[in-house]
Amino acid sequence: MVLGVIAASRETDKTLGRFHWGNPRGAVCAVWSCLCADLGVTAITLHRIPIGKCVCTDVRLEFFRSAQHLPGKACLAWLDELFRSCVYIPAICNTADEEFDELCFEFGLELDEVTSEKDIISKEQGDGKAEGASDIILYKIDVPANRYDLLCLEGLVRGLQVFKERIKAPRYKRIMPANGEIQRLLITEETDQVRPHAVAAVLRNITFSKARYDSFIDLQEKLHQNICRKRTLVAIGTHDLDTISGPFTYTARPPSEIKFKPLNQDKEYTASEIMELYRTDSQLKHYLHIIENKPLYPVIYDSNGVVLSMPPIINGDHTKISLNTRNVFIECTATDITKAKIVLDTLVTMFSEYCEKQFTVEAAEVTYFNGKTCIYPELAYRREKVKPDLINKKIGISETPSSLAKLLTRMCLKSHVTGNGNNIEIEIPPTRPDIIHACDIIEDAAVAYGYNNIQMTIPKTYTIANQFPLNKLTELLRQDLAAAGFTEALTFALCSQEDIADKLGVDISATKAVHIANPKTAEFQVARTSLLPGLLKTIAANRKMPLPLKLFEISDIVIKDSSKDVGARNQRHLCAIYYNKNPGFEVIHGLLDRVMQLLAVPPNKGCGYLIKAAKDSAFFPGRCAEIFAKGQSIGKLGVLHPDVITKFELTMPCSALEINIEPFL
């Protein structure tokens, strides 16, 4: 995911972070990361290289280029003086990307790619489509899925500052309103049928800039896609508090009784009309299924009947926030109250930095229909104790308790040694819901210590690695099948229901296929129960190649098995196919004989193998045989039915073989 725009183009009016001077030796590289606490800057957006005056705000450092460039050395001296307190400033050379990559690794992240919008479009759609696209450099950073506090630039920069020991981790506080009138959200009984939970909070006297506003919206979207599970668990609504009046009511009503103007629309619609309106919307259509079959739709009103939102679909246009918004009312409706609390805590802690009273969040009261009352956000701090010996043992280091406490403090886990040094007490902030167990604390200590700094040692317990027998057999067969003139293919383990059922003339219920609960595409609906469809599709994609086409694959299929704890099991199959102007049944039969020869299975009825005539909808009548070995059926071979060949868009006859190789272990 893109967490921030950092740099660079030459002599443009766009946002810059890497500056190219007339003198190449004076190239100056600067990274958005961290200005020191003395400057009060948490992120920098550098517009154009300044030489002249600069304006510093609490979030952005803006430069304005003068008419004349300074020589390279003078620039370096000037920038060095200005940025001498920066947490991270790469060397003034071409190694900035490498140094930033190293910083990310030290912090437990990975710099995935340095690219630009122009490069991305060029790769995906060609150079012609990329013309006119932005060439501003983007850093794509891989963030662990459970580190919600690093999903926005504010949280990432704050974390880096604490990690580099330039600032202390802020302490987040929940405060009551100055006038004593707390905002209230009332939950009615009807919501119990759709989305029974809600939490709320207020960001009071917040100041938005364009960059802050975009980051605020972007974080909500990232949370929706991540912990909120595409709004099925939690849906976030943000509203301009000055345009509405509490108390607010969260209820559920029939779609025909809900009417309001959706966000960025010019007229009012009923809830039913809204669902139809967004059925073709590229973004919102993915969320309609969450409530469209419900008899009641959730909706939030203010005391005057103004609709704030219809979660999880759309907010009302009346309450939309803008750059001029000063007070933001945040509500999160949910089916999972724990996830809702985490989402609310994450959102308010990341952006309370921009409130007049930094890192404070105004409380809101949520009252359920049964009289239960809760105050949100919780912003709960909790304490855990871990023994230093355990941390050292698990990581493989020998640090003192005070050193370990310092390492954890750098990871935003304020720690100190207690007692006689037998324990380290760690304070878990509300921004770190990923800290669940002592092992999570130990992992953070290892990250702060540096994985590359851990001395490699030989384990005290010696083990001798050995290849799994099934994998060893697979490798041996692969080599000999290739020697027999067949080309190996590797196909997808997921396929469509049509591939394994309709196209092979089988009912889907008879396949024992494992179905994907929420498939993203019709091509990946089930786990394959046969390797044959994948090879036929491979033949179809390569039918212009010189004939004959001889392919094989040895991979796992998946079938339902109620005796297994997961309800399914894998089975290793060998499948081969021959495609030519004639069926080539003798080629496939010969391959079967060769495989059995390699497996030392003779052609006889006793402990050997034999084939018997059989019927199968996938094969031509009278041209199909079932293969028996070691007293059991292991597969089939024969000439494929013309209907099967046609359904896979092929025009010539095929012979195929598919067997289970596990009985030969």
ZAMARGU-4260 file (C-alpha; in steps of 0.2 Angstrom, whole numbers, plus 5000, padded with zeros to 4 digits):
<rodrens>
0) 5000/5000/5000 | 5006/5018/4997 | 5009/5027/5013 | 5016/5043/5007 | 5022/5053/4993
5) 5040/5057/4995 | 5049/5064/4980 | 5054/5069/4965 | 5054/5076/4948 | 5065/5089/4939
10) 5060/5107/4939 | 5042/5105/4941 | 5028/5113/4952 | 5023/5096/4960 | 5027/5090/4977
15) 5045/5086/4978 | 5056/5077/4990 | 5072/5074/4980 | 5079/5090/4972 | 5089/5090/4956
20) 5100/5105/4954 | 5109/5112/4939 | 5125/5105/4946 | 5123/5086/4947 | 5136/5085/4961
25) 5125/5096/4972 | 5110/5084/4971 | 5101/5084/4987 | 5090/5070/4993 | 5078/5072/5007
30) 5065/5060/5014 | 5048/5064/5021 | 5051/5054/5037 | 5054/5064/5053 | 5059/5081/5058
35) 5065/5083/5076 | 5053/5087/5090 | 5061/5104/5092 | 5053/5109/5075 | 5037/5101/5080
40) 5035/5093/5063 | 5029/5075/5061 | 5029/5074/5042 | 5036/5085/5029 | 5030/5088/5012
45) 5043/5098/5002 | 5035/5107/4987 | 5050/5116/4978 | 5067/5118/4983 | 5069/5134/4993
50) 5082/5145/4992 | 5077/5159/5002 | 5064/5158/5015 | 5054/5143/5022 | 5038/5142/5032
55) 5037/5129/5045 | 5020/5123/5052 | 5016/5109/5064 | 5014/5097/5050 | 5022/5104/5034
60) 5038/5112/5029 | 5036/5122/5014 | 5050/5130/5003 | 5049/5143/4990 | 5062/5143/4977
65) 5071/5160/4974 | 5076/5166/4957 | 5093/5160/4958 | 5100/5143/4963 | 5114/5142/4976
70) 5129/5131/4971 | 5129/5113/4977 | 5141/5115/4992 | 5131/5130/4999 | 5115/5121/4998
75) 5122/5106/5007 | 5128/5117/5021 | 5112/5126/5022 | 5101/5110/5022 | 5113/5102/5035
80) 5111/5116/5047 | 5092/5116/5044 | 5090/5097/5046 | 5103/5093/5059 | 5090/5087/5071
85) 5081/5076/5059 | 5077/5058/5065 | 5082/5051/5048 | 5090/5060/5034 | 5098/5049/5020
90) 5116/5053/5015 | 5117/5067/5002 | 5120/5055/4988 | 5112/5042/4977 | 5110/5029/4991
95) 5094/5037/4999 | 5083/5023/4994 | 5095/5010/5001 | 5096/5019/5017 | 5077/5021/5019
100) 5075/5003/5015 | 5087/4999/5029 | 5078/5010/5041 | 5061/5001/5037 | 5070/4984/5040
105) 5076/4990/5056 | 5059/4995/5061 | 5052/4978/5056 | 5044/4984/5039 | 5049/4981/5021
110) 5051/4994/5007 | 5042/4984/4994 | 5045/4996/4979 | 5051/5013/4974 | 5039/5018/4960
115) 5028/5032/4953 | 5010/5033/4946 | 5018/5035/4929 | 5028/5019/4931 | 5013/5009/4938
120) 5002/5014/4923 | 5016/5011/4911 | 5018/4993/4917 | 5000/4989/4918 | 4993/4997/4903
125) 5008/5002/4892 | 5018/5018/4889 | 5004/5027/4879 | 4992/5026/4894 | 5005/5033/4906
130) 5007/5049/4896 | 5003/5064/4907 | 5003/5054/4923 | 5012/5060/4939 | 5031/5056/4940
135) 5031/5059/4959 | 5040/5045/4967 | 5030/5034/4978 | 5037/5022/4992 | 5027/5007/4994
140) 5029/5000/5011 | 5023/4982/5017 | 5015/4984/5034 | 5011/4969/5045 | 4992/4966/5044
145) 4989/4969/5063 | 4999/4985/5064 | 4984/4996/5061 | 4994/5011/5069 | 5006/5011/5054
150) 4992/5012/5040 | 4994/5031/5039 | 5008/5043/5037 | 5005/5050/5054 | 5006/5034/5063
155) 5021/5028/5053 | 5031/5044/5056 | 5027/5045/5074 | 5033/5027/5076 | 5049/5031/5067
160) 5052/5046/5078 | 5050/5036/5094 | 5060/5021/5087 | 5075/5034/5083 | 5073/5041/5101
165) 5069/5058/5095 | 5052/5060/5104 | 5043/5050/5117 | 5028/5041/5113 | 5013/5052/5116
170) 5000/5048/5130 | 4982/5048/5123 | 4969/5055/5134 | 4950/5054/5134 | 4942/5071/5140
175) 4925/5077/5144 | 4918/5091/5135 | 4922/5109/5141 | 4904/5113/5143 | 4900/5097/5151
180) 4887/5092/5138 | 4893/5075/5132 | 4887/5069/5114 | 4876/5054/5116 | 4871/5040/5104
185) 4856/5030/5108 | 4854/5012/5101 | 4837/5005/5098 | 4831/4987/5099 | 4828/4986/5080
190) 4847/4987/5077 | 4849/4970/5085 | 4843/4962/5069 | 4856/4970/5058 | 4871/4978/5066
195) 4869/4978/5085 | 4884/4988/5091 | 4890/5006/5090 | 4904/5016/5097 | 4907/5035/5095
200) 4920/5049/5099 | 4923/5067/5095 | 4939/5076/5088 | 4937/5093/5095 | 4945/5109/5087
205) 4954/5099/5074 | 4963/5108/5060 | 4963/5100/5042 | 4975/5103/5028 | 4973/5095/5011
210) 4986/5082/5016 | 4979/5079/5033 | 4961/5077/5026 | 4967/5065/5012 | 4976/5055/5025
215) 4961/5054/5036 | 4950/5048/5022 | 4963/5036/5017 | 4965/5028/5034 | 4947/5025/5035
220) 4947/5015/5018 | 4962/5005/5024 | 4954/5000/5040 | 4938/4996/5030 | 4948/4984/5019
225) 4958/4977/5034 | 4951/4974/5051 | 4933/4979/5046 | 4933/4965/5033 | 4926/4976/5020
230) 4913/4984/5032 | 4905/4967/5036 | 4912/4969/5054 | 4914/4987/5056 | 4908/5003/5046
235) 4916/5020/5050 | 4906/5036/5048 | 4914/5053/5051 | 4903/5069/5052 | 4904/5088/5054
240) 4898/5090/5071 | 4894/5108/5069 | 4880/5104/5056 | 4870/5092/5067 | 4864/5092/5085
245) 4863/5077/5097 | 4858/5066/5105 | 4859/5054/5090 | 4849/5039/5087 | 4855/5023/5080
250) 4840/5013/5074 | 4834/5001/5060 | 4819/5005/5048 | 4811/4998/5032 | 4820/5004/5017
255) 4805/5013/5011 | 4805/5024/5027 | 4823/5030/5025 | 4825/5045/5014 | 4840/5057/5013
260) 4853/5064/5001 | 4868/5053/5000 | 4886/5059/5000 | 4890/5070/4985 | 4872/5068/4977
265) 4861/5082/4972 | 4844/5075/4978 | 4836/5064/4991 | 4833/5045/4988 | 4824/5032/4998
270) 4835/5018/5005 | 4829/5006/4991 | 4833/5019/4978 | 4851/5021/4985 | 4854/5002/4984
275) 4849/5003/4965 | 4859/5019/4963 | 4875/5011/4969 | 4873/4994/4961 | 4884/4999/4947
280) 4896/5010/4958 | 4914/5003/4956 | 4917/5005/4975 | 4900/5004/4984 | 4893/4990/4975
285) 4904/4978/4985 | 4895/4982/5001 | 4877/4981/4996 | 4875/4963/4999 | 4878/4966/5018
290) 4861/4973/5021 | 4851/4972/5005 | 4842/4956/5010 | 4838/4962/5028 | 4820/4968/5031
295) 4827/4983/5041 | 4841/4995/5036 | 4852/5003/5049 | 4852/5022/5050 | 4858/5036/5061
300) 4848/5052/5065 | 4852/5067/5074 | 4839/5076/5086 | 4831/5085/5071 | 4829/5070/5061
305) 4844/5073/5049 | 4852/5057/5043 | 4870/5055/5047 | 4873/5039/5038 | 4865/5022/5032
310) 4879/5010/5038 | 4888/5001/5030 | 4884/5009/5013 | 4885/5028/5013 | 4885/5044/5024
315) 4873/5058/5022 | 4878/5073/5012 | 4872/5085/5025 | 4886/5080/5037 | 4901/5078/5026
320) 4917/5084/5032 | 4928/5097/5023 | 4945/5106/5025 | 4935/5119/5035 | 4928/5106/5048
325) 4933/5110/5065 | 4924/5096/5075 | 4922/5079/5069 | 4909/5066/5076 | 4915/5048/5073
330) 4903/5034/5074 | 4907/5015/5071 | 4893/5003/5069 | 4898/4985/5070 | 4893/4966/5072
335) 4909/4964/5082 | 4911/4976/5097 | 4929/4972/5100 | 4934/4976/5082 | 4924/4992/5083
340) 4933/4998/5099 | 4950/4995/5090 | 4945/5004/5074 | 4939/5019/5084 | 4954/5020/5095
345) 4966/5019/5080 | 4957/5033/5070 | 4956/5045/5085 | 4974/5042/5091 | 4981/5044/5074
350) 4973/5061/5071 | 4971/5068/5088 | 4988/5075/5085 | 4980/5089/5075 | 4967/5094/5088
355) 4970/5110/5098 | 4974/5100/5113 | 4986/5087/5106 | 4982/5069/5108 | 4966/5072/5118
360) 4949/5064/5112 | 4932/5070/5118 | 4921/5056/5125 | 4904/5051/5119 | 4891/5041/5128
365) 4883/5026/5120 | 4867/5020/5128 | 4859/5003/5123 | 4840/5000/5123 | 4842/4989/5139
370) 4849/5004/5148 | 4867/4999/5147 | 4879/5014/5145 | 4897/5015/5139 | 4909/5029/5137
375) 4920/5029/5121 | 4934/5029/5116 | 4941/5018/5129 | 4959/5022/5125 | 4964/5009/5138
380) 4982/5007/5144 | 4986/4990/5151 | 5001/4983/5159 | 5010/4966/5156 | 5025/4959/5165
385) 5038/4948/5156 | 5054/4941/5163 | 5070/4947/5155 | 5077/4929/5155 | 5063/4924/5145
390) 5066/4938/5132 | 5084/4934/5131 | 5081/4915/5129 | 5068/4916/5116 | 5078/4929/5105
395) 5095/4921/5109 | 5104/4937/5116 | 5111/4942/5133 | 5105/4959/5137 | 5102/4967/5154
400) 5085/4970/5160 | 5087/4989/5158 | 5093/4987/5140 | 5078/4976/5136 | 5066/4989/5143
405) 5074/5003/5133 | 5072/4992/5117 | 5054/4990/5121 | 5051/5008/5124 | 5058/5012/5107
410) 5044/5001/5100 | 5031/5013/5108 | 5029/5000/5123 | 5034/5011/5138 | 5044/4999/5149
415) 5054/4999/5166 | 5062/4986/5177 | 5053/4981/5193 | 5058/4972/5208 | 5076/4966/5209
420) 5077/4965/5190 | 5067/4949/5189 | 5053/4957/5179 | 5050/4971/5165 | 5033/4980/5167
425) 5027/4985/5150 | 5013/4998/5146 | 5003/4993/5131 | 4995/5009/5123 | 4979/5009/5114
430) 4988/5010/5097 | 4995/4992/5099 | 4980/4980/5099 | 4992/4968/5091 | 5000/4965/5108
435) 4991/4950/5115 | 5003/4938/5122 | 5021/4939/5129 | 5027/4932/5113 | 5022/4948/5104
440) 5032/4958/5117 | 5047/4947/5114 | 5045/4950/5095 | 5046/4969/5097 | 5061/4967/5108
445) 5069/4957/5094 | 5065/4970/5081 | 5072/4984/5091 | 5088/4974/5095 | 5090/4970/5076
450) 5088/4953/5068 | 5105/4955/5060 | 5113/4958/5077 | 5107/4942/5084 | 5122/4930/5084
455) 5120/4914/5074 | 5122/4899/5085 | 5121/4880/5082 | 5106/4872/5090 | 5109/4861/5105
460) 5098/4848/5098 | 5104/4841/5081 | 5091/4835/5068 | 5094/4827/5051 | 5082/4834/5038
465) 5074/4821/5026 | 5063/4824/5011 | 5045/4818/5013 | 5043/4801/5004 | 5028/4808/4994
470) 5038/4823/4988 | 5053/4811/4984 | 5043/4800/4973 | 5035/4815/4965 | 5052/4822/4960
475) 5058/4805/4953 | 5042/4803/4943 | 5044/4821/4936 | 5061/4817/4929 | 5056/4801/4920
480) 5040/4808/4913 | 5051/4823/4906 | 5063/4810/4899 | 5048/4801/4890 | 5045/4817/4880
485) 5031/4825/4890 | 5032/4843/4896 | 5028/4848/4914 | 5014/4860/4917 | 5009/4869/4934
490) 4991/4874/4935 | 4980/4883/4947 | 4974/4873/4963 | 4958/4883/4961 | 4946/4882/4947
495) 4928/4885/4942 | 4913/4874/4946 | 4911/4872/4927 | 4928/4866/4924 | 4927/4851/4936
500) 4908/4847/4933 | 4899/4854/4918 | 4913/4852/4906 | 4917/4835/4911 | 4899/4830/4911
505) 4898/4827/4930 | 4886/4834/4943 | 4895/4846/4955 | 4887/4837/4970 | 4896/4821/4965
510) 4913/4829/4964 | 4916/4831/4983 | 4923/4848/4979 | 4928/4860/4992 | 4919/4877/4989
515) 4927/4894/4992 | 4915/4904/5003 | 4918/4921/4995 | 4926/4918/4978 | 4933/4934/4970
520) 4931/4927/4952 | 4921/4914/4943 | 4938/4906/4939 | 4942/4902/4957 | 4926/4895/4965
525) 4932/4878/4971 | 4947/4868/4974 | 4951/4856/4960 | 4946/4838/4961 | 4955/4833/4946
530) 4971/4839/4937 | 4963/4836/4919 | 4954/4852/4917 | 4969/4862/4921 | 4979/4853/4908
535) 4965/4855/4895 | 4965/4873/4898 | 4984/4874/4896 | 4982/4865/4879 | 4969/4877/4874
540) 4980/4892/4878 | 4994/4884/4868 | 4985/4876/4853 | 4995/4886/4841 | 5011/4877/4846
545) 5017/4863/4835 | 5009/4846/4837 | 5009/4834/4846 | 5007/4843/4863 | 5011/4831/4877
550) 5009/4838/4895 | 5009/4831/4912 | 5007/4837/4930 | 5010/4829/4947 | 5001/4840/4960
555) 4988/4839/4974 | 4969/4839/4972 | 4957/4842/4986 | 4942/4832/4991 | 4930/4832/5005
560) 4933/4820/5019 | 4923/4821/5035 | 4935/4810/5045 | 4948/4824/5044 | 4948/4838/5057
565) 4947/4851/5043 | 4934/4842/5033 | 4945/4839/5018 | 4961/4831/5012 | 4974/4832/4999
570) 4978/4818/4987 | 4994/4818/4975 | 4989/4814/4957 | 4998/4811/4941 | 4990/4817/4925
575) 4996/4816/4907 | 4988/4822/4891 | 4992/4819/4873 | 4984/4831/4860 | 4986/4827/4841
580) 4977/4824/4825 | 4974/4806/4831 | 4970/4801/4848 | 4986/4793/4852 | 4979/4781/4865
585) 4994/4770/4863 | 5005/4784/4869 | 4996/4786/4885 | 4994/4768/4888 | 5013/4766/4885
590) 5016/4780/4897 | 5006/4771/4910 | 5016/4755/4907 | 5032/4765/4909 | 5026/4773/4926
595) 5022/4756/4933 | 5039/4749/4927 | 5047/4763/4937 | 5037/4759/4952 | 5041/4741/4951
600) 5023/4736/4949 | 5021/4721/4936 | 5006/4719/4925 | 4997/4705/4933 | 4981/4703/4944
605) 4990/4699/4960 | 5001/4712/4967 | 5003/4721/4951 | 4992/4732/4940 | 4978/4729/4927
610) 4966/4739/4917 | 4947/4735/4915 | 4934/4743/4903 | 4924/4757/4912 | 4912/4770/4909
615) 4915/4789/4912 | 4906/4804/4905 | 4923/4812/4902 | 4929/4799/4890 | 4923/4792/4873
620) 4911/4777/4876 | 4922/4761/4873 | 4938/4770/4875 | 4940/4771/4893 | 4948/4760/4906
625) 4949/4760/4925 | 4967/4756/4932 | 4969/4745/4947 | 4984/4742/4957 | 4988/4735/4974
630) 4970/4729/4975 | 4962/4746/4973 | 4956/4758/4959 | 4969/4772/4957 | 4963/4781/4941
635) 4957/4780/4923 | 4964/4782/4906 | 4956/4784/4888 | 4951/4795/4874 | 4942/4810/4879
640) 4924/4813/4874 | 4921/4825/4859 | 4909/4836/4870 | 4923/4838/4883 | 4936/4843/4870
645) 4924/4855/4862 | 4919/4863/4879 | 4938/4867/4882 | 4939/4875/4865 | 4949/4862/4857
650) 4947/4855/4840 | 4958/4839/4839 | 4956/4822/4849 | 4965/4819/4866 | 4970/4805/4876
655) 4972/4807/4895 | 4978/4797/4910 | 4975/4802/4928 | 4981/4791/4943 | 4983/4793/4962
660) 5001/4789/4966 | 5000/4789/4985 | 4996/4770/4986 | 5014/4767/4979 | 5023/4774/4994
</rodrens>
